[in-house]
Amino acid sequence: MPSRPKDPAAPDGFATLDLDARVLSELAALGYEEPTPIQLAAIPPLMAGRDVLAQAATGTGKTAAFALPLLHRLNTGAPPRERTAALVLVPTRELAMQVAEAIHRYGKGLGAVALPIYGGASMETQIRALKRGVDVVIATPGRALDHIRRKTVHLAAVRTVVLDEADEMLDMGFAEDLEAILAATPAEKQVALFSATLAPRISAIAKTHQRDPEVIRIDREAVKPGRASKVMQVAYMVPRAHKMSALGRILDVEHPTSAIVFCRTRNEVDQLAETLNARGYRAEALHGGLSQDQRDRVMKRFRANTSDLLIATDVAARGLDVEHVSHVVNYDVPSAGDAYVHRIGRTGRAGRSGVAITLAEPREHRMLKNIERVTGQKIEVVPVPTVADLKARRLELAQAALREVILGGELDPYRAIVAALAEEFDVLDIAAAAVKQGAASEADAEAEEIPVAAPAREKHPARERAADRAERKAAKPAKPGRVVHAASGGAVTKLYVGGGRKLKIRPGDIVGAIANEMGVDGSVIGAIQIFDRHSIVEVSEAIADEVIAALSATTIKGKKLLVRPDRAGR
């Protein structure tokens, strides 16, 4: 493959991998600092057109390892039926969405179009997107085979096939589906297979469908048990859309004296630091994009306790030596057990106790289990604190603060106020009012519960296909021109949408999202109430489930929002 121009603004590590300058620019903009071991090992042979058989666990950066090379093979100007150049097979719908999002980000400069297709989503919507033209299809096996049999996905131009988490797909019973899908792709193609293990059945697939593959094994650094034994380790299972809210809630409840929050990329570090500062925290960003002078100033402020939170990447935090850190937060699950131990080793030093907190998305529960196996230590999964927990914690902090003030004395200037009020009110009521005023927060009035997330469980392929058939039979999307009146005499229900004035959402945004996704007239919708952090929408009870599915599958103001029946009643 001919050499591509390099972008001098891109991270040096990625610039050595012969990637397209437009891709390098996107990586630099996203804040990627250096390739992971799997990326360094897999990208060169894939760029050279070789097949790859790689043993790499979830979270090691393998998505970029196969996504970056396949972007070179795209022909974004081809007709729709000849445009799809890559097919990525994954075990779960969550992973399909995640991989599609990553490919979209990396290939933005190329104009690449990536489409996730999976069971449980509208078949008709997927077919319309495929007809418009797609460069990369990311699919679960059951839904991919369904599209192949319907001849709604065209694979004649496919030059790269990726099997991601192949061992999990086999565990879920997709072996026959994988064989049928691979048989439907061109004989001349590049095949990349990524698996956490290279068991005999994985080797059998490789022997049948790969030609002289480059075999890659990414070994993990051995971790000594007990290195983090003084650190309390907990994890919160949080949907991606609610991670920032969950982090704020957890920090409010934990009330750390000082904490390091680890992120994967410098871009995420900057965004998180900016958001936390806007919410009243004293946060500093630390990543490879800072000069040495900037880094020194950040660390000086953190060591002097003039900042509470240090938001950092692993690369920037290397060699970091701060003894007073009370908490370490993994905003993303670390890619490996040794990385996890290195991170949480920043707390619990010099005989002190420490707390390690990890925010995990539902599909990342396997990564937590991998870390537990490597470290030999249990990570307790606990629920995100509720609004009630937050208020109780604030009362505890208020009590402790009042105790310190009382012990500190010098209260005489304030006794006159209490004495004057005591002529009209009970002294206990006066004290309670003072505590209430000190402990209350404006945020409490608008605080909303964060959805509880359980580890993702995927349907067995047979059940997934049965659900698809039932969906097509009983819940076909509305055709253009369908009109259902919310106030036409039928039962009406209220839906909760997790966004409001704070996101600049207007009634027209919600009406447009429902109308566009379902192909219905705006009269299907009744009254809409927009609050600061949520909205309430009235719709006909007969189509409430369809509206929830449609809004959950799309974005409003560029964000995925929680949509559910309003708990206040129908």
N, C-alpha and C positions, 0 to 999 in steps of 0.2 A: 504494500500500500504506500503511495507517495507520501512524503513528509508534509505535514500541515504547518502553516505559519504559527509561530508562538506569540503569545500575548505577554509582554513584559510585566503587566500589572498582575498576572496570575501568580498563585503560590508556586514557588520554585519546584516543590516536589511533584506537582501535577504537570508543570511545564515540561518536565523531562520525559513524559509518557507519550509524546507525539499526538496529543489531542488537538482537535480543531480549535482555532483561536476563539471562535464564538462560544464554544463550550467552556474553555478556560476562563473567559471573561465572566460567564455565569457562575462558575465555581468561586472566583474571586469575590463576586458580588454577594454570594451566599455565605462567604466567610469560611470556606473550607481551607484549612491550613496546610495539611500534608496528607498523603495517601496512607491508608491503613495497610497492614501486611497483606491482606487478601487482595487489595487493589493493586499493590505493587507487583504481586505475583501473577494475577489473572489478566490485567489489562494488556500487557505486551503481547502474549500469545493470541488473545482475542483480536487485537488490532491487526495481527499478522494473518488472520483468517483461520487459525487453528481451532479445533475443538478443545474444550476444557472440561476436566472432571475434577471438581474442587470439593474438598472437605472443609467446611467453614460453618460455624455455628451462627444462629440468629444474632444479629446485632454487631457483626464484625465489619460491616461496611460493604457487604457483598452486593447490595443493590446497585451502588455506583460501579462496582467492579464489572458488572455485565452491562449496565445501562450506558455508561460512557462510550464503550467501543461500538455498541449497536447503533448509536446515533450517527456514526460515520457512514452507515450503509443505507441511510434513508434517501429517498427521492421524493421530497415533499411536493414537487410539481407534477407528479404522475397522475393519470386519471384515477378516479376512486377505486375501480376494480383492480388496478395494478399498483396501488399505493402501499398497501400493507407489507412492510419489509421485515417485520419482526413479530414473533409470537412468544409471549412470556406466560408460562403456566405456573400457577401458585395454588396452595391448598385452601386458602380462606379468602372470603370477600374483603376482610379488613386489610389483608396483605395486598390484594389486588388494588385497592384504593391507594394504599401507601406507595406501592411501586409506581402506579400511574402518576401520582402527584410528583414523585421524585424525577421521573423521566420528563415530565412537563417542565419542571424547574430547570433541569440540566439542559434541555433542548429548546429553551425559550428563544434563544438567539437564532436557532435554525428554523423556527416556526413549526416545530414538531408537534404532532397531535397524538396523544396517547389516550386510549379508551379502556377503562376497566369494565369487564362484563362478568356478571356473577348471578347466581340464582337468588330469587327473592326481589329482584329489581324488575322494572317494566321491560319486557321483551321488545315491545314496539318502540320504546324510546331508544333502546340499543340498536335496533335495526335501522332507525332513521339516522343515527350517528354513523353507523357503518356505511350507509349509502352516500353520506356526504364525503367520506374519505378519511381513513385513519392510517397513521404511520406505524404505530405500535399497538397491538392488542394485548392486554393483560387479562388473563381469564382463569377462572376456576375450571377444572376439567369437565364437570357435568354440564355447565352452561356453554362452554366452548364446543363440546360435541353436539349439543342441541343446535347451535348456530350452523355448524358444519353440515348436519343432516338437513337443515332447512335451506342450505346454500345461501345464507345471508351474510356469511363471512367468506371472503375470497383470499385464499392462501397461495395462489399460484406464484405470486411475486415474493413470497417469504424467503429470506436469505439467512435468517438467524432464528433459532428456537432455543429458548431458555427454560429449563426446569428448575425452579427455585424451591428449596425445601422439599426435594424429591422424596426423602425418607418419610416425611409427614404425609405427603400425598399417597404413598403406598400404604401407610398405616391406616388411612381413611378409606381404603378400598378402591382407589382410583386406578389400579394397575391396568385393567382392560381399557378404560377410557384413554389413558395415556398412550397405549399402543395404537388405538384407533385414530387418535389425533395425529400422532407422529406419522402414521401411514398416509394421512391426508395431506401432508406437507410435501414439497418438492424433494426429490431424492438428493439433489445437490444443494446442501445447506450446511451452515455451521450450527453445531449443537453444543450448548454450554449446560452442564449439569452441576448444580450446587446442592450439597447435602451435609447434614451434621455428622453423618457417619458414612463410611464406604462399605456397607454391609454387602454380602453376596448378591442380593437382589438388585442393589444399585449397580454393582459391577455388571450384572447381566444386561441391564438396560444400556449401559455404556458400551458393552461389547456388541450389542445389536444395532445401535443407532449412532455410534460415534466412530470416527476414523482417526486412529493414532492420537488419542487425546493427550494433552498436557495434563499430567496428574499433579494436583496441588494439595498439600496438607498444611494447614495452619495450626501449629502446635501452640498451646497456651503455656505461659510461664507458670511453673509450679508455685503454688501459694502455700505458705506454712500455716497450718491450723493454729488458731489462737492469736494471730497477729492483731485481730480486731476484737478480742474478747472483752475489753473494757468499754466497748461502745454498744449502746442500745441501738438495735437495727430494726427499723420498721419500714413498711412500704404501703403506699396508698394507691388503690386501683382507680384511675381517673380517666375518663374519656378525654381525647386530645383537646377538644374544644373548650374544656373546663379546667385545663391544667393551670392557667394563670390565676383563675379565681381560687382554685384549691390551694395553690402555693401561698397566696395572700392569707387565706383562712388559717392554714397551718402555721405560718409565721406569727400571726396574731395570737394563736393559742399557745405555741411553744415559747414565744417571747425570748428568742436567743440573745445572749449578751453579744455574741458576734458569730457570723456564719459565712461559710463559703458555699455558693450555689454553682454546681458544675453544669455546663451546657456543651453540646457537641460542636457548635460552630461559632465563629466570632460574630456573625450576623445575629444569631440567637442571643448571644451575650449582650450585644448593644441594645437590642429590642427589649430584653428582659430588664436590664438596668434602667432604661428610660421609663418603662412602665412602673417599676417598683418605686422609682423616685417620684413619679407623678402621684403615687398612692401614699406618699408621706414617709417612705423608708429612706435611709441614707445609704445608697447603693453605689458601688464603684465597679466599672468594667475593667477586666484584665484579659487581653488576648494578644495574639501575635502581630496584630496590626498596630500596636502601640510602639512608640520609640522607647529607648531605654530610659530616657528622662521621664517620659510619661509613666512608664511602669514604676519607676522609683517613687514618683510622687504618689501614685495610687497606693503602693505598699506602705509608704510612710503614714498616710492618713489611716489606713486600716490598722496598722500596728499601734497607732496612737489613739485608737478607739473613736476617731472623729467620723468614721463611717461604720455602719452596722453590718452591711452585707458586701461580700466580694463575689461578683459574678464572673466566672472564669472558665476558660477551656482547659482541657488536660495539658495541652502543649504549653500554654502560658504558665500553668501552675507547677511545672516541673521545678524541683528544688526549692519550692516554697516552704519556709520554716517560720510558722507563727504558732506560739504556744497557747494563746488564750482562746482559740476557736472552740465554741461550745457545740455547734451544730455543723454538719455537712449535709447538703441537699443535692441529690442527683435529680436534676430537672428532667433528664433523660436517663433511661436505664443504661449503665455502662456496657460497653461492647464485650467485656471479658471479665472473668473473676479477678484477675490480677489488677486490672484497671480499677475495679470496684474497691479492692483492698487498699490500693494506693490513694484513692480519693478519701475514703473514710479514715485513713490513717492520719489525716490532718487534724482530727479531733481526738479527745481522750489521751492527750499527751501528758507527760510528767506526772503520771499517777492520777490525773483528773478523769472524771467520767465524761462521756460524750454521747451525742445522739447522731445517728446516721439515718436520713430520710430519703426514700426513693419514690418518685412519682412514676408509676407504670401504667401504660395503656393496657386495656383488657387482653389484647393479643400478645403482650409481652410477658405473660406469666411464666412461659417456658424459659425466658431469659433469667428470671428470678430463680427458678429451680436450678438452672445451670450454675448460677453464682453460688447457690447454697451447696451444690455438690463440690464445687471447686474449693470453697472456703471451709466446708465442714461446719458451717454455722447456720442457724435458723434465722430467716428474715420474716418477722411477723407482719402479716397483711392486716391492716386495721382500717376502719371506715373513716372517711374524711370528716373532720369535726362539723357538727351541725351548727345552725344559728344559735340554738340553745347552749351548746357547748361553748361557743364564743362569748356569749353574754355571761355565762357562769365564770369563765376564765377572767373576764374583765373585772368582775366583782372581786375575785380573789386578788387580782393585782391592785385594785383600789383599796382593799383591806390592808394589804401589805404596805402600800404607800402611806395610808393613814397612820399605821402603827409607827412607821419611821418618823413621820412628822410629829406625832405625839411624844415619842422618845426624844426627839430633837429639841423640844421645848420652844421657847420664844413665841408663845401663843397669845400673850397679853393683848396685842393690838386687835385681835379678832374676838376676844371675849365680850366686848361691848355689843357686837352685832348679835351674838348668841343670846346675851342677856335681854336685848330689846325684843327679839323674836320670841323669847321664852314667856314674855308677858301675854302673848297671844296664842302660842302653840306649845305642845308638849315637846320637851327637850329631845326625846327619842325621835320624834317626827322631824325635828330640825336636823338632827344628825343624819337621819335616813335620806332627807332631801339633799344634803351636801354630798353624800355618797353617790346618790343617783345622778346628780349633776356632773360629778367627776368621772363616773364610770360610763355614762351614756356616750354613744357615738352616733353621729348622723348616719354612718354606714349601716348601723343596725336596723334602722327603719326600712332600708331598702334591701337588706341582705336576703339572698335567696338560697334555698337549699341546692347543693351541688348533687347531680344525679349519682346514684350508687352504681358502680360499674363492676360487673362480675367478669372473670376470665372468659374470653371468647370461646364458644363451642360451635363447631361447624356441623352442618347436617351431613349425614351419610349421603353419598352420591345418589342412591336410589330414592331416598326421602327428598333430596333436593329436586330431582327431576319430577317426582310426584307433586311437590309443591308448585313447581313451575306449571305443570299441566292444570292444576286446580286454579292457579292464578289466571291463566289464559282463558279458562272456561268461565270463571265466576267474577273476575275483576278486570275486564279489559279496559284500557284507558279510554276516556271519553273522546269521541270524535269532535272535530271542530264544529261549532254551532250548537253543541248540546247545552241546554239551559235548564238549570235546576234552581228554583226560587227558594231561598232560605225561609222566607216568610209566607210561603204559599199554603199554609194550613197544616203542613207536616211538622213532625217533631224537630226542634232545633237544639243543637248542642254547642257548648263553648269549648274552644281549643286554646291551650296555653302555648305561646311562642316565646322562646327564651331570648328576646331582644326587644329593645324599645328606643326611647328617645336618646339614651346614651350612645346608641349605635346609629343615630340619625335615621331611624326607620320611620316611614310614613305609611298611612293606610294604603296608599297606592302601590307601595313596594310589595305588601302582602297580597293585595288583589292581583297584581301582575304575576307574582310567583305562582299562585294557584292557577290562574288562567293559562299561563304559558305551559306549566307542567302537565295539566290535566286536559287542556284544550277545551275549557268550558267558558261560558260567558260570565262576566263579573257579577251578574245578578244571583249567582249561586251563593254569594257571600252576604251575610247580614251585617250587623253592627260590628265595628272594630274599635277597640279601646287601646290606646298606646300609653303605656306607663314608662317610667324611667328605664327599667331593666327588663321589662317583659311586655307582651301584648296579649289581648284576649280577642279571639275571632269567633263570631257566630256563623255556623254553617248548618246545612240540613243534616240531621242525624243519619240519613240514609247514605250519605257519602263521606261521613266524618273520617272513617278509616282510610279512604282513598286520599283525602286531603292531608292527613298526617303523613302517609307514605310519600306523597308528592313533595311536601315541604321538607321532609327529612332528607330527601334525595337531592335537593337543590341548595343553593345558597341565597341569602338575602343580604344585600349590601356586602357581598363578598365573603360572608361567614356562614358556616354550617350552624344551625340553631337547633336547640332542643324543642321538639314539638310533641305535645301529648294532650289528652283530655284535661280540661281545667278541673282541678281538685275541688274548687269552690262549688261545683255542682253543675247540673245540666239545665 
